[in-house]
Amino acid sequence: MADPASEAQIRFINKLISEKDTSKIGTFPTRTMNEIQAGSEVSKSRASSLITALKNALPKAQTSAPEIQTPATPAQTSASQVRTQNKPAPVTEDGMYQTPAGEIYKVQVAKQGSGRLYAKKLTEFALEDGGTEWAFEFVKGGIYRLTADMKMSLEQAQEFGKLYGVCCRCAADLTDEKSINAGIGPICAGKM
């Protein structure tokens, strides 16, 4: 390897691994972490990316629960269960999502840095020549506007494509007759 990680980086990574919850650092940082733990060499840049992801990770949970001084009343327990049951599940996987207002978001994994999920909104832009163009734009905090139950089915993606003549997964104009009739191209349909 041309530019391997330094011993100091490896020591710091091992220290962070012992202190942080590594379960949600992302696919690529986890892969780098596993390679380091297996004794494989990684590059300085991969080690730096892993360090950033580990620094942003939450501390490991305490192994013992704090002592409960006063037990919860039945009313408190019931209210807590209702809040938990009514809370919508957060987004935990990439894919296409549609809000109740009809906004479409593409959720994907950040490939650089954190490895966390983020959302880009499908937006129609007016062109100077009077036409329009569709594109995805990053929306700060967009991922928090979405819930797991908003994930789009293939049928919903097809409905959008038929209505607007645009593939909601890649934002390309549908030009092939089969894709226009289906409301989505064959490659994107396979990814839904």
N, C-alpha and C positions, 0 to 999 in steps of 0.2 A: 504494500500500500504506500502510495507516494507521501501522504500527509496524515499519519495515524494520530489518534487521540493521545494526549499526554497522560502520564501517570497521575498528575494532579487532577485532570478532568475525570479520570476513572475513579479516583478516590472520592472526589466530590459527588459523583453520580451515585456511588455505593452508599455514601452518607445520606443523600437525599432519598434513596430508595428505602432506607431503614426508617426514615421519618415521615414519608408521604404515602398517601393512598394512591397506588399506581393503577388502580382498576379502570380509571377513566381518562388516562392521558392520551389515548388515541392509538390508532393502528400502527403508524410509522414509528412514533416514539417507543411503543411497546416492543416492536420488532428490534429496534436498536438496543433497548434495555436487555432483551433476551439474549442477543448476540454477545453483549458485554458479559452477562452473567455466565454464559457458556464458555467464556474465555476467548472469543473471537475478537479480532482487531476491527475497529471501526474508524472512520475518518474523523478529523477534528470537527468538521462542520456538522456531521451527524451527532457527535457527542454534544456539541453546543446546542443543537435543536432539542436533544433529550433533556439537557440541563434546564432549558427554558420551560419545557413542558412540566418537568418535575417541580420547578420553583412555583409554577402556577397551580399545582395540584394541592388538594386539601390535605391537612395533616391526618395521620392515621387516627382512627377512632380509639378512644380509650378502651382498654380491654375489659374493665369492670364498670358496670353501671353505677351511677351514684345511688346512695341509699335513699329510699323513699321515706320521708319523715311521717307523712300522713297519707293513708291510702286515698285514692280518688273515690268520690261518691258515685253511685250508679248514674246520676244525672250527668256528671262530668264525663264519665266513660261513654255514655250514650252520645253526648254532644260531640265528643272527639271522633267517634266512629262515623257519625253523619258527615262531619267535615271531611274525613278521609275518603268516604265513599263518593261524595259529590265533587271532589277535586278532579278535574280532567287530567289525564295522563300526559306528561310532557313528551315532546318529540325525542325519540332515542335512535332513530335510523334515518338514513338518507332516503331521498325520493321526492315525489311531487306531492304538494299539499295545496288544498283549496280552502280558503276561509269561508264562513257563512256569507260574507259580503261578496264572494266570487273572486277575490284576489287569489292569484296563483303564485306559489313560491316553490323554488327548487332548493331543497335542503341537501347540503353536501358537506363532506369532511374537509377541513382546512388541511391542505397538503403541506404547507409550510408552517412550522412552529407548533401550535398547540394540538393539532389533530382533532379539535373539537368540531361539532356541527355548527353550521351557520346557514342563513337563508338569503336567497336572492329573489327579488320579486320580478315577475314577468310584466313588463311595461310596454305600452304602445307609445311610440314617439312620432310626432309630426315632422315630416321632412319639408325642406324649403320648396321642393317641387310640387307640394300639395299631397304627396303620398304619405304613407306611414310605414314604420318599421318597428318590429318587436325585438326586444332585447331584455336580458336579465340585468338588474341593477342591485347592488348590495344595499340592504336596508339595515341600518344599525338597530340591533335589538329585534330584528324580524323573527328570529327563531323563537322568541318568547311570546309572539302573537299566535303561535301555532300549537296545536295539541295533536296527540297521536291519532285521534279519531278523524282528523282532517285529511289523512293520507288519501290521495286520489287512487281510484281504481282505473283500469284500462278503459272501461266504458266511459268514465267521466272525462278522461283525457281525449277520447275520441269525440265526445260531444263538443268539447271546446274546439278541437281542430275542424270539425265540420261547420261550426258556427263562424269561426274567424279565418279559416283557411291557413292556420298557423299551427305548427306542432308545439304543444305546450311544454314538451320536454327539452327541446333544443332551440326553440324560437325561430326555426326555419320556415319559410313560406312553403306550403304544400303545393308541389307542381306536378308530380306524377299522378295520373288519373286514379290508380289504385289507392294511393295515399290520400288523395282528396276524398274519395268515397269512404275510406276507412276512418278519416279524421286524424290519422297519425301514420308516420312512415314505419316500415317493417323493423328497422333497427331500434328505433325508440320504443316501439310496441313491445319488443323483446326485453326491454329494460324496465318496463312497468311491472 
